[in-house]
Amino acid sequence: MFLGDIVTEISHDLLQIKGGTQLLIDRLVESIKVPIKCNQPVVAIKVRSNYTEIDYLENGQKQTRRCDYVLCTIPFSVMRKMELEGFDQRKIDSINNTVYCPATKVAFHTKENFWSQQGIKGGASFSGAGVRQTYYPSVKFNPERGSVMLASYTIGDDADRLGNMTEQQRHSYVKEVVSNVHPELQQSGMILESASIAWGNYEWSAGGCTVHWDEENYTASYLEAARPQNTLFFAGEHCSKYPAWLQGSIESALEAIYDIVSHKSASILTTTYSNSVQTIQNRALQVAA
Ligand SMILES: Cc1cc2nc3c(=O)[nH]c(=O)nc-3n(C[C@H](O)[C@H](O)[C@H](O)COP(=O)(O)OP(=O)(O)OC[C@H]3O[C@@H](n4cnc5c(N)ncnc54)[C@H](O)[C@@H]3O)c2cc1C
């Protein structure tokens, strides 16, 4: 998997959306014809025999909604802290045991793209001391507004270490380490702003991505993660054989939608069939009478 990821990352298969990744979300939103409600966190999921009940907060008040079908894309690292009812034990084990790997990014908004004077027009550098990868923008910025460098991108143990620092400590630490490669960062006014995120501590993901490995072995844990519970279906990178890629989450969502549609037509067929059997039985009873 490691080799697979590296091959993807350096191949022509890795695409960038012109105009920014937000466009993907905007186009998906355009195609959904019902209102999308944000800031209403789900706090409980209850699986019933032929429907699913969802408890969520609206302006801090708990509301309950009964749904024929639910496609849940909430990461398991978040779900394992919720109230869950009606799930079988194997599914609960999968929710509790799916392994998540932390990640952090620290970005600097700089007065200028001083690295271009060294012939750097994109790509990355690697530093030690747990700061790892520094990425340079491959697009041009308006020089009046300065530039941006992704000073540090870490995953795994390094991300945990940076994640445990306060934001201020994290920014200063990364500045010190990357200054060994780029002393310009120490010039007064060179860094206009710093921003960072530690996905391991982020409330709505509680991790960067899933890993299909336990201590030693590869586990196809995504198959169990994707297994539905009655009318509750699952999708997301954790349900895909391509974890940590948008492609994986999209493909798993398409598979789940196919499963919902098949389930729905099967239920309609079963209902129609049992209605027909009932009609025939009634007719038979009438004839017999
Ligand atoms: C640092 C980093 C770099 C990456 N780089 C790339 C890259 O270059 N290319 C690429 O293809 N992929 C990349 N990925 C991976 C990609 O971002 C993920 O695979 C993808 O976003 C997963 O989508 P998802 O829908 O499964 O989960 P998410 O995008 O995490 O969506 C889950 C959603 O559930 C919501 N949620 C959580 N809890 C609740 C709740 N209680 N109630 C309601 N909603 C809730 C969250 O707010 C979130 O919107 C990167 C990931 C990280 C962390």
The ligand as an SDF file (V2000), in Angstrom:
LIG
                    3D

 53 58  0  0  0  0  0  0  0  0999 V2000
   -3.6700   16.1300    5.6350 C   0  0  0  0  0  0  0  0  0  0  0  0
   -4.4830   15.4140    4.5940 C   0  0  0  0  0  0  0  0  0  0  0  0
   -4.1290   15.5190    3.2570 C   0  0  0  0  0  0  0  0  0  0  0  0
   -4.8650   14.8620    2.2800 C   0  0  0  0  0  0  0  0  0  0  0  0
   -4.5320   15.0080    0.9620 N   0  0  0  0  0  0  0  0  0  0  0  0
   -5.2670   14.4260   -0.0020 C   0  0  0  0  0  0  0  0  0  0  0  0
   -4.9690   14.6000   -1.3960 C   0  0  0  0  0  0  0  0  0  0  0  0
   -4.0370   15.3180   -1.7450 O   0  0  0  0  0  0  0  0  0  0  0  0
   -5.7530   13.9580   -2.2980 N   0  0  0  0  0  0  0  0  0  0  0  0
   -6.8110   13.1840   -1.9440 C   0  0  0  0  0  0  0  0  0  0  0  0
   -7.4960   12.6310   -2.8160 O   0  0  0  0  0  0  0  0  0  0  0  0
   -7.1260   13.0020   -0.6340 N   0  0  0  0  0  0  0  0  0  0  0  0
   -6.3840   13.6090    0.3350 C   0  0  0  0  0  0  0  0  0  0  0  0
   -6.6890   13.4170    1.6620 N   0  0  0  0  0  0  0  0  0  0  0  0
   -7.7730   12.4730    2.0090 C   0  0  0  0  0  0  0  0  0  0  0  0
   -9.1570   13.0000    1.8230 C   0  0  0  0  0  0  0  0  0  0  0  0
   -9.2420   14.2990    2.3610 O   0  0  0  0  0  0  0  0  0  0  0  0
  -10.1190   12.0510    2.5450 C   0  0  0  0  0  0  0  0  0  0  0  0
   -9.9180   10.7170    2.1010 O   0  0  0  0  0  0  0  0  0  0  0  0
  -11.5800   12.4130    2.2940 C   0  0  0  0  0  0  0  0  0  0  0  0
  -11.8460   13.7510    2.6490 O   0  0  0  0  0  0  0  0  0  0  0  0
  -12.4600   11.4960    3.1100 C   0  0  0  0  0  0  0  0  0  0  0  0
  -13.8100   11.8140    2.8380 O   0  0  0  0  0  0  0  0  0  0  0  0
  -14.9320   11.2630    3.7840 P   0  0  0  0  0  0  0  0  0  0  0  0
  -16.2090   11.7640    3.2340 O   0  0  0  0  0  0  0  0  0  0  0  0
  -14.7350    9.8170    4.0360 O   0  0  0  0  0  0  0  0  0  0  0  0
  -14.6350   11.9500    5.2140 O   0  0  0  0  0  0  0  0  0  0  0  0
  -14.6000   13.4780    5.6170 P   0  0  0  0  0  0  0  0  0  0  0  0
  -14.1670   14.3280    4.4700 O   0  0  0  0  0  0  0  0  0  0  0  0
  -13.8170   13.5190    6.8970 O   0  0  0  0  0  0  0  0  0  0  0  0
  -16.1470   13.8000    5.8840 O   0  0  0  0  0  0  0  0  0  0  0  0
  -16.7880   13.4030    7.0440 C   0  0  0  0  0  0  0  0  0  0  0  0
  -17.8210   14.4630    7.3710 C   0  0  0  0  0  0  0  0  0  0  0  0
  -18.5620   14.0550    8.5270 O   0  0  0  0  0  0  0  0  0  0  0  0
  -18.8240   15.2180    9.2730 C   0  0  0  0  0  0  0  0  0  0  0  0
  -19.1310   14.8260   10.6540 N   0  0  0  0  0  0  0  0  0  0  0  0
  -18.2990   14.3470   11.6040 C   0  0  0  0  0  0  0  0  0  0  0  0
  -18.9540   14.1220   12.7430 N   0  0  0  0  0  0  0  0  0  0  0  0
  -20.2480   14.4490   12.5200 C   0  0  0  0  0  0  0  0  0  0  0  0
  -21.4250   14.4210   13.3260 C   0  0  0  0  0  0  0  0  0  0  0  0
  -21.4190   14.0070   14.5960 N   0  0  0  0  0  0  0  0  0  0  0  0
  -22.5910   14.8320   12.7650 N   0  0  0  0  0  0  0  0  0  0  0  0
  -22.6340   15.2630   11.4750 C   0  0  0  0  0  0  0  0  0  0  0  0
  -21.5600   15.3050   10.6700 N   0  0  0  0  0  0  0  0  0  0  0  0
  -20.3770   14.9000   11.1930 C   0  0  0  0  0  0  0  0  0  0  0  0
  -17.5490   16.0310    9.1780 C   0  0  0  0  0  0  0  0  0  0  0  0
  -17.7990   17.3770    9.5060 O   0  0  0  0  0  0  0  0  0  0  0  0
  -17.1930   15.8220    7.7170 C   0  0  0  0  0  0  0  0  0  0  0  0
  -17.7820   16.8010    6.8940 O   0  0  0  0  0  0  0  0  0  0  0  0
   -5.9850   14.0730    2.6590 C   0  0  0  0  0  0  0  0  0  0  0  0
   -6.3460   13.9710    4.0090 C   0  0  0  0  0  0  0  0  0  0  0  0
   -5.6120   14.6370    4.9740 C   0  0  0  0  0  0  0  0  0  0  0  0
   -6.0320   14.5360    6.4340 C   0  0  0  0  0  0  0  0  0  0  0  0
  1  2  1  0
  2  3  1  0
  2 52  2  0
  3  4  2  0
  4  5  1  0
  4 50  1  0
  5  6  2  0
  6  7  1  0
  6 13  1  0
  7  8  2  0
  7  9  1  0
  9 10  1  0
 10 11  2  0
 10 12  1  0
 12 13  2  0
 13 14  1  0
 14 15  1  0
 14 50  1  0
 15 16  1  0
 16 17  1  0
 16 18  1  0
 18 19  1  0
 18 20  1  0
 20 21  1  0
 20 22  1  0
 22 23  1  0
 23 24  1  0
 24 25  2  0
 24 26  1  0
 24 27  1  0
 27 28  1  0
 28 29  2  0
 28 30  1  0
 28 31  1  0
 31 32  1  0
 32 33  1  0
 33 34  1  0
 33 48  1  0
 34 35  1  0
 35 36  1  0
 35 46  1  0
 36 37  1  0
 36 45  1  0
 37 38  2  0
 38 39  1  0
 39 40  1  0
 39 45  2  0
 40 41  1  0
 40 42  2  0
 42 43  1  0
 43 44  2  0
 44 45  1  0
 46 47  1  0
 46 48  1  0
 48 49  1  0
 50 51  2  0
 51 52  1  0
 52 53  1  0
M  END
$$$$
